[in-house]
Amino acid sequence: MNEALKRLTAKLLKKNEFLSYAQAQAWVELLWEDFEATYAKAGEYHGNEMTEAVVAKRIEQHGTHFHLVKTNNPKYSHLINSDDYLKH
């Protein structure tokens, strides 16, 4: 799974030059956990490969705008909402 998260973070950084590595990684982890939690509750979880494909699709479709979004999620808000990181 760690390799999948690294691949997705790299993909997001290519898609959005406004995000720092830490912000991109936080977005990937947030999307990953959200998808897994939602499908696990529904009893339809299909494994890491499916999760990686869905997160990759969300990055492809919406990744260019992630730097504009703020989150209230306490686990990620200090990473995503911060603008004091060095950009890649």
NORCORSUL-V941947 format. One record per residue. RES is the residue in three letters. PSI is psi as a letter, one per 30 degrees, with the letter a starting at -180 (none if undefined). BURIAL is + if it has 9 or more other ideal C-beta (glycine too) atoms within 8 Angstrom, else -. Layout:
<<RES | PSI | BURIAL> <RES | PSI | BURIAL>>
//
This chain:
<<MET | e | -> <ASN | e | -> <GLU | e | -> <ALA | e | +> <LEU | e | +> <LYS | e | -> <ARG | e | +> <LEU | e | +> <THR | e | +> <ALA | e | -> <LYS | e | +> <LEU | e | +> <LEU | e | +> <LYS | e | -> <LYS | e | +> <ASN | j | +> <GLU | f | -> <PHE | f | -> <LEU | k | +> <SER | l | +> <TYR | e | +> <ALA | e | -> <GLN | e | +> <ALA | e | +> <GLN | e | +> <ALA | e | +> <TRP | e | +> <VAL | e | +> <GLU | e | +> <LEU | e | +> <LEU | e | +> <TRP | e | +> <GLU | e | -> <ASP | e | -> <PHE | e | +> <GLU | e | +> <ALA | e | -> <THR | e | -> <TYR | f | +> <ALA | e | -> <LYS | e | -> <ALA | f | -> <GLY | g | -> <GLU | g | -> <TYR | k | -> <HIS | g | -> <GLY | l | -> <ASN | e | -> <GLU | e | -> <MET | e | +> <THR | e | +> <GLU | e | +> <ALA | e | -> <VAL | e | +> <VAL | e | +> <ALA | e | +> <LYS | e | -> <ARG | e | +> <ILE | e | +> <GLU | e | -> <GLN | e | -> <HIS | f | -> <GLY | e | +> <THR | f | -> <HIS | f | -> <PHE | e | +> <HIS | f | -> <LEU | f | -> <VAL | k | -> <LYS | l | -> <THR | l | +> <ASN | f | -> <ASN | j | -> <PRO | f | -> <LYS | f | -> <TYR | f | +> <SER | e | +> <HIS | f | -> <LEU | e | +> <ILE | e | +> <ASN | f | -> <SER | k | -> <ASP | g | -> <ASP | g | -> <TYR | l | +> <LEU | k | -> <LYS | l | -> <HIS | none | ->>
//
